Amino acid sequence: MNHLDKTAKTLLQRLLGLVPGDNGGKKADFGGFCGVWTEADEAEFRENSEDLRRVNPRDS
């Protein structure tokens, strides 16, 4: 792989967030939401989204 190809591949990986340890700057976009749920919030979410985790056998 030549230098230009390697550079292009590296840039694409970073922009798409595919490089381990590098999230392409996206983490900062959601930093305000990280760790803000209480245990009660999580329990309510899990209860309200339970139907979304069930697979209907007729759909498979």
C-alpha positions in Angstrom: 0.0 0.0 0.0 1.5 3.3 -1.0 1.7 6.3 1.4 -1.2 8.2 -0.2 -3.5 5.1 0.0 -2.5 4.6 3.7 -3.2 8.2 4.5 -6.6 8.1 2.8 -7.5 4.9 4.6 -6.4 6.4 8.0 -8.4 9.5 7.5 -11.6 7.6 6.5 -11.3 5.4 9.5 -11.0 8.4 11.8 -13.9 10.2 10.2 -16.1 7.2 10.4 -15.1 6.4 14.0 -13.5 3.1 13.1 -10.1 3.5 14.7 -9.9 1.9 18.2 -9.5 4.5 20.8 -10.5 7.3 18.4 -14.2 8.1 18.1 -13.9 10.8 15.5 -14.9 13.5 17.9 -18.4 12.1 18.3 -18.1 11.3 22.0 -18.0 15.1 22.9 -21.4 15.5 21.0 -23.1 13.2 23.5 -21.0 13.9 26.7 -23.9 15.7 28.3 -26.0 12.6 28.2 -23.4 10.1 29.6 -24.2 9.0 33.2 -27.3 11.2 33.7 -29.8 8.4 34.2 -30.8 7.4 37.7 -31.5 3.8 38.5 -35.2 4.7 38.4 -34.8 6.2 34.9 -33.1 3.1 33.6 -35.8 0.8 35.2 -38.6 2.9 33.6 -36.8 2.8 30.2 -36.3 -1.0 30.3 -39.9 -1.5 31.3 -41.3 0.8 28.5 -39.0 -0.7 25.9 -39.5 -4.4 26.8 -41.7 -5.1 23.8 -38.8 -3.9 21.5 -36.6 -6.7 22.8 -39.1 -9.5 22.0 -38.9 -11.3 18.6 -42.1 -12.3 17.0 -41.6 -15.9 15.7 -43.7 -15.0 12.6 -41.2 -12.3 11.7 -38.2 -14.6 11.5 
